[in-house]
Amino acid sequence: MITPFPGVADLLDQLAQAGSTLAIVTSNSCANVRRVLGRKSARLLAACEGGVSVFGKRTKLRKVLRASGIHPAQAIFIGDEIRDIEAARHAGIASGAVAWGFTDQDVLKAHSPDFLFASLGEMLATLMG
């Protein structure tokens, strides 16, 4: 069974408790996301847009922002692929890349995300700061 990286559930919980609006935009299905996150963490999501095509993330990001009433300047899209950085840019929001995901961190860094997170702790400190 696939599980989230250790510490992700705590990170999501802390962000939600601090008043952050959490949403997921993914090429995976939302049912899979909820199954992997587990009931407690999945309940923290204000929105999930799943089954997104390779180049459809920017449209779904804008949809989530409109539906949640979040201004783009108050949002960040965190992912592990180059196309996540590009989708955030096209949607007018900050991009965050994780060093432990699908794409090598040096490759991500070369695409200049607004933030490159080496750990969940660093991500939490940045997002809560």
Short mmCIF file of the C-alpha atoms (twelve columns), coordinates in Angstrom:
data_MODEL
# 
_entry.id   MODEL 
# 
loop_
_atom_site.group_PDB 
_atom_site.id 
_atom_site.type_symbol 
_atom_site.label_atom_id 
_atom_site.label_alt_id 
_atom_site.label_comp_id 
_atom_site.label_asym_id 
_atom_site.label_seq_id 
_atom_site.Cartn_x 
_atom_site.Cartn_y 
_atom_site.Cartn_z 
_atom_site.pdbx_PDB_model_num 
ATOM 1   C CA . MET A 1   0.000   0.000  0.000   1 
ATOM 2   C CA . ILE A 2   1.200   3.499  -0.841  1 
ATOM 3   C CA . THR A 3   1.455   5.869  2.110   1 
ATOM 4   C CA . PRO A 4   2.349   9.548  2.400   1 
ATOM 5   C CA . PHE A 5   5.923   10.477 3.202   1 
ATOM 6   C CA . PRO A 6   6.487   10.355 6.965   1 
ATOM 7   C CA . GLY A 7   5.383   13.613 8.555   1 
ATOM 8   C CA . VAL A 8   2.954   14.692 5.820   1 
ATOM 9   C CA . ALA A 9   -0.142  14.052 7.959   1 
ATOM 10  C CA . ASP A 10  1.291   16.191 10.774  1 
ATOM 11  C CA . LEU A 11  2.254   18.931 8.303   1 
ATOM 12  C CA . LEU A 12  -1.249  19.059 6.841   1 
ATOM 13  C CA . ASP A 13  -2.783  19.079 10.308  1 
ATOM 14  C CA . GLN A 14  -0.568  21.958 11.478  1 
ATOM 15  C CA . LEU A 15  -1.273  23.989 8.351   1 
ATOM 16  C CA . ALA A 16  -5.025  23.437 8.684   1 
ATOM 17  C CA . GLN A 17  -4.951  24.369 12.378  1 
ATOM 18  C CA . ALA A 18  -3.130  27.577 11.456  1 
ATOM 19  C CA . GLY A 19  -5.995  28.486 9.118   1 
ATOM 20  C CA . SER A 20  -4.480  27.509 5.774   1 
ATOM 21  C CA . THR A 21  -6.844  26.367 3.046   1 
ATOM 22  C CA . LEU A 22  -5.563  23.071 1.659   1 
ATOM 23  C CA . ALA A 23  -6.314  21.724 -1.800  1 
ATOM 24  C CA . ILE A 24  -4.836  19.168 -4.151  1 
ATOM 25  C CA . VAL A 25  -4.590  19.364 -7.932  1 
ATOM 26  C CA . THR A 26  -3.288  16.102 -9.347  1 
ATOM 27  C CA . SER A 27  -3.192  13.822 -12.345 1 
ATOM 28  C CA . ASN A 28  -4.151  11.012 -9.964  1 
ATOM 29  C CA . SER A 29  -7.748  10.445 -8.913  1 
ATOM 30  C CA . CYS A 30  -9.103  12.158 -5.829  1 
ATOM 31  C CA . ALA A 31  -10.301 8.773  -4.588  1 
ATOM 32  C CA . ASN A 32  -6.690  7.547  -4.637  1 
ATOM 33  C CA . VAL A 33  -5.478  10.728 -2.940  1 
ATOM 34  C CA . ARG A 34  -8.037  10.317 -0.160  1 
ATOM 35  C CA . ARG A 35  -7.197  6.641  0.254   1 
ATOM 36  C CA . VAL A 36  -3.464  7.376  0.533   1 
ATOM 37  C CA . LEU A 37  -3.921  10.341 2.872   1 
ATOM 38  C CA . GLY A 38  -6.363  8.534  5.117   1 
ATOM 39  C CA . ARG A 39  -9.664  9.809  6.454   1 
ATOM 40  C CA . LYS A 40  -8.291  12.329 8.952   1 
ATOM 41  C CA . SER A 41  -5.946  14.090 6.518   1 
ATOM 42  C CA . ALA A 42  -8.365  13.881 3.592   1 
ATOM 43  C CA . ARG A 43  -10.983 15.759 5.642   1 
ATOM 44  C CA . LEU A 44  -8.583  18.711 5.852   1 
ATOM 45  C CA . LEU A 45  -8.825  19.322 2.098   1 
ATOM 46  C CA . ALA A 46  -11.079 22.150 0.990   1 
ATOM 47  C CA . ALA A 47  -10.843 20.912 -2.602  1 
ATOM 48  C CA . CYS A 48  -9.425  18.135 -4.726  1 
ATOM 49  C CA . GLU A 49  -9.167  18.300 -8.500  1 
ATOM 50  C CA . GLY A 50  -8.095  14.930 -9.827  1 
ATOM 51  C CA . GLY A 51  -7.588  13.288 -13.174 1 
ATOM 52  C CA . VAL A 52  -5.923  16.445 -14.460 1 
ATOM 53  C CA . SER A 53  -4.209  16.167 -17.838 1 
ATOM 54  C CA . VAL A 54  -0.499  16.803 -18.199 1 
ATOM 55  C CA . PHE A 55  -1.025  20.434 -19.156 1 
ATOM 56  C CA . GLY A 56  -4.366  21.018 -17.417 1 
ATOM 57  C CA . LYS A 57  -3.085  21.918 -13.971 1 
ATOM 58  C CA . ARG A 58  -3.042  25.685 -14.537 1 
ATOM 59  C CA . THR A 59  -6.753  25.678 -15.365 1 
ATOM 60  C CA . LYS A 60  -7.590  23.563 -12.318 1 
ATOM 61  C CA . LEU A 61  -5.418  25.761 -10.079 1 
ATOM 62  C CA . ARG A 62  -7.382  28.818 -11.187 1 
ATOM 63  C CA . LYS A 63  -10.644 26.942 -10.584 1 
ATOM 64  C CA . VAL A 64  -9.618  26.018 -7.036  1 
ATOM 65  C CA . LEU A 65  -8.566  29.603 -6.311  1 
ATOM 66  C CA . ARG A 66  -11.891 30.991 -7.562  1 
ATOM 67  C CA . ALA A 67  -13.932 28.416 -5.664  1 
ATOM 68  C CA . SER A 68  -12.047 29.006 -2.421  1 
ATOM 69  C CA . GLY A 69  -11.891 32.783 -2.728  1 
ATOM 70  C CA . ILE A 70  -8.110  32.731 -2.346  1 
ATOM 71  C CA . HIS A 71  -6.206  35.503 -4.126  1 
ATOM 72  C CA . PRO A 72  -3.304  34.140 -6.228  1 
ATOM 73  C CA . ALA A 73  -0.825  36.200 -4.198  1 
ATOM 74  C CA . GLN A 74  -1.868  34.216 -1.111  1 
ATOM 75  C CA . ALA A 75  -1.413  30.789 -2.705  1 
ATOM 76  C CA . ILE A 76  1.408   28.372 -3.361  1 
ATOM 77  C CA . PHE A 77  1.358   25.216 -5.481  1 
ATOM 78  C CA . ILE A 78  3.787   22.626 -4.209  1 
ATOM 79  C CA . GLY A 79  4.832   19.742 -6.414  1 
ATOM 80  C CA . ASP A 80  7.661   17.520 -7.509  1 
ATOM 81  C CA . GLU A 81  7.734   18.037 -11.254 1 
ATOM 82  C CA . ILE A 82  8.793   20.753 -13.672 1 
ATOM 83  C CA . ARG A 83  5.250   21.008 -14.986 1 
ATOM 84  C CA . ASP A 84  4.084   21.861 -11.438 1 
ATOM 85  C CA . ILE A 85  6.406   24.876 -11.380 1 
ATOM 86  C CA . GLU A 86  5.186   25.908 -14.829 1 
ATOM 87  C CA . ALA A 87  1.507   25.444 -13.918 1 
ATOM 88  C CA . ALA A 88  1.919   27.647 -10.852 1 
ATOM 89  C CA . ARG A 89  3.561   30.363 -12.943 1 
ATOM 90  C CA . HIS A 90  0.802   30.267 -15.550 1 
ATOM 91  C CA . ALA A 91  -1.832  30.455 -12.795 1 
ATOM 92  C CA . GLY A 92  -0.069  33.457 -11.257 1 
ATOM 93  C CA . ILE A 93  0.791   31.777 -7.964  1 
ATOM 94  C CA . ALA A 94  4.021   30.931 -6.157  1 
ATOM 95  C CA . SER A 95  5.638   27.584 -6.857  1 
ATOM 96  C CA . GLY A 96  7.200   25.270 -4.329  1 
ATOM 97  C CA . ALA A 97  9.182   22.187 -5.269  1 
ATOM 98  C CA . VAL A 98  10.064  19.279 -2.990  1 
ATOM 99  C CA . ALA A 99  13.559  17.816 -3.140  1 
ATOM 100 C CA . TRP A 100 12.401  14.291 -2.313  1 
ATOM 101 C CA . GLY A 101 9.862   13.721 -5.067  1 
ATOM 102 C CA . PHE A 102 9.724   12.497 -8.651  1 
ATOM 103 C CA . THR A 103 12.207  14.955 -10.194 1 
ATOM 104 C CA . ASP A 104 15.819  15.430 -9.119  1 
ATOM 105 C CA . GLN A 105 16.236  18.584 -7.025  1 
ATOM 106 C CA . ASP A 106 18.979  19.985 -9.282  1 
ATOM 107 C CA . VAL A 107 16.622  19.746 -12.250 1 
ATOM 108 C CA . LEU A 108 13.871  21.459 -10.260 1 
ATOM 109 C CA . LYS A 109 16.276  24.158 -9.094  1 
ATOM 110 C CA . ALA A 110 17.258  24.869 -12.721 1 
ATOM 111 C CA . HIS A 111 13.591  25.774 -13.373 1 
ATOM 112 C CA . SER A 112 13.647  28.381 -10.573 1 
ATOM 113 C CA . PRO A 113 10.739  27.524 -8.312  1 
ATOM 114 C CA . ASP A 114 9.934   30.269 -5.819  1 
ATOM 115 C CA . PHE A 115 10.801  27.803 -3.059  1 
ATOM 116 C CA . LEU A 116 12.774  24.555 -3.061  1 
ATOM 117 C CA . PHE A 117 12.048  22.578 0.077   1 
ATOM 118 C CA . ALA A 118 14.677  20.134 1.335   1 
ATOM 119 C CA . SER A 119 12.437  18.810 4.127   1 
ATOM 120 C CA . LEU A 120 8.926   18.962 5.527   1 
ATOM 121 C CA . GLY A 121 10.282  20.965 8.445   1 
ATOM 122 C CA . GLU A 122 11.669  23.588 6.098   1 
ATOM 123 C CA . MET A 123 8.345   23.694 4.252   1 
ATOM 124 C CA . LEU A 124 6.387   24.143 7.456   1 
ATOM 125 C CA . ALA A 125 8.702   26.902 8.698   1 
ATOM 126 C CA . THR A 126 8.384   28.756 5.387   1 
ATOM 127 C CA . LEU A 127 4.634   28.391 5.103   1 
ATOM 128 C CA . MET A 128 3.969   29.298 8.734   1 
ATOM 129 C CA . GLY A 129 6.594   32.089 8.780   1 
# 
